[in-house]
Amino acid sequence: MMANFFSQFESPSYMGVPLIAIAIVLPWILFPTPSSRWINSRLITIQGWFINRFTNQLMLPLNMGGHKWALLLTSLMIFLFSINMLGLLPYTFTPTTQLSLNMGFAVPLWLATVIIGMRNQPTIALGHLLPEGTPIPLIPVLIIIETISLFIRPLAL
């Protein structure tokens, strides 16, 4: 039974060990390590195949400038996939249910895309704040509304 309404937001623990620590450390153990053997094991072969296929699918629709994000997005995807798979185990904790982890990933990536968009294409980025064909009296209100929606986007997504 819960002690109060806010105990649902506490990080669960098992035998005194916080489960979020286990869920965050365990995916790093699953990453392939280089070996001096000529023939890789089945696990390293499958991991390499998965990483190559995922990177190819991710980079296919992007131009060459977007390929610099491959390492970040691939490692983020593998991390999220592995901690969500850990959440399927009985009596375990899925860290992505906590808003702090989601916001910790969402805010920096969102801020990076906004800053890079403003730096590389400022007229197009600012053009999204005002729809085409807007009546003149509505322009100040729409700019404020679109700016607020831009800042709320990481929380909503």
Residue pairs with C-beta under 8 A, 6 or more apart in sequence:
2 8
9 98
11 18
11 19
11 20
11 93
11 98
12 18
12 19
12 93
13 19
14 91
19 92
19 93
20 93
20 95
20 98
20 101
22 92
23 83
23 86
23 87
23 92
23 93
23 94
23 95
24 83
24 95
26 82
26 83
26 86
27 78
27 79
27 82
27 83
27 86
30 47
30 82
31 47
31 78
32 43
32 44
32 47
32 48
35 44
40 48
51 74
51 78
54 74
54 77
54 78
55 70
55 74
58 70
58 73
58 74
58 77
59 66
59 67
59 70
62 69
76 105
80 96
80 105
83 94
83 95
83 96
84 94
84 96
86 92
86 94
87 93
87 94
87 96
87 97
95 101
96 102
103 154
103 155
106 154
106 155
106 157
107 154
110 153
110 154
110 157
114 125
114 150
117 124
117 125
118 125
118 126
128 146
128 150
129 142
129 143
129 146
129 147
129 150
130 139
130 142
130 143
130 146
131 142
134 142
